[in-house]
Structure formats: structure tokens, C-alpha cells
Amino acid sequence: MPRYYCDYCDTYLIHDSPSVRKQHNAGYKHKANVRTYYQQFEEQQTQSLIDQRIKEHLGQAAAFQARAPFNQHMLSFPGAVARPRLPILPTLRTSFH
């Protein structure tokens, strides 16, 4: 009788019958292995999205730095992005007597 291989559990079932497969798939170890597999898959997808966003952000930051010569001293901080300095507007002092 042929054996059934479970990819999630990395094991062979002795018999390849629907009842044995159903019993195996209902087991807590198989369910835990399936949950772990998809958690790892989700983490890999999430990490690749994070890496992609960081790469896009760094590309945008480099383009911004090339255009804006202000606040270059801020680049000494790790992860800092050069930002143009805003003008300081004079305040109006009014006295109410």
C-alpha cells in the first residue's frame, strides 16, 4: 500500500487512505505545524514588504538630499533626513492696558 507524505509535518503516513489522512489532519501536531508554516510565510512576506518600503524611503531621502542643501548638520544622526529650515516669523506684541 502506498504511503502518504505530509509536507507540513515532514513525515510519512503508513497508509494512504482517506480515513488515515483525515485523522492525521485533525491532529494537534499537524494543526500546529500548519500554523507555524503559515506564520513563517507571513513573516517572510511582511519582511520583504518592509525591506521594499525602506529601499523606497532611502531612495526618496537620497533624492531629497540632493535637492535640499539646508540642515546638512542633521545628517550626522543615524537615520536622519535633511530637511529645509523653516523661516522664523516675527511675533506681534500687543499690550492691552
N, C-alpha and C positions, 0 to 999 in steps of 0.2 A: 504494500500500500504506500502511495507517495506521501511525503512529509510536507507540511506547510511551514514556510519561514515567515516569521513576524519581523518586519523591518524595525518597528518601534522597540521591541524587546530584544532584538538581536538573538533570537532563539528559534529552534525548530519545534513544531508540534509533532507529536508522534504519529497522529492520524490526521488526514486531511478530509474530515467530514464536517458538514455544516454545524452539527451539534458541538463538536470539539472546538471549532473556531468561535462559535457563539459563546461558549463557556469561557474561552480564553479572553475574548474581547470584553466580557463582563467583569473580568477580574480586576482587583485593585492595583496590582503591579502594572498591568497593561495600561490601565487608565492613567496611572502616574507617569509612565513612560511617554504616552501620547501628550500629556500636558507639558512635560519637560521639553519634548521635541518642539512643540509649537511655541513655547516660551522662548527657546533659543532662537527659533526662526524669527519671531517678532523682535527680539533684541538685536539681531543682525540687521533687520530692515530698519529699525529705529536708528541704529548706529550709522548705517550708510546714509540715511537722511540727514542726520546731524553733521556728518562729515561733509556732505554736499552743501549744506547751508553755511558751514564755516568757510568752506572754499569760496562760495559766492560772496560772503561777507568780506573776506580778506581781499578778494578781487575788487570789490567796491571801495574798500578802505584805501587800497593802493591807488585807485583812480582818483579818489577824493584828495589824497595827499599830494598827488601830482598837480592838482589844480589849486590847492589852498596852501599858501606859504605861511599862514599865521599859526601861532602857537606850536612851533616846532619843538619847543622845550617839553611839551606834553608827550612826545614820542618816546622819551626815556622811560616812561612807565610801561610795564608789560601789558600788552593788550590795548594800549591807549590809541586813540584815533585822533589825528589832528583836526581841530575844529576852528573855524574862524572866530575871532573875537568880536563880541557884540559891542556897539558903541554905548558909552555911558551917557545917559541923558541928564541934563541938569534938573535938579528938583526945584519946584517953585515953593518959596517960603512965604506964606501969608500969615500975618498975625491978626488975630481977632481980639480987639480990645473993647 
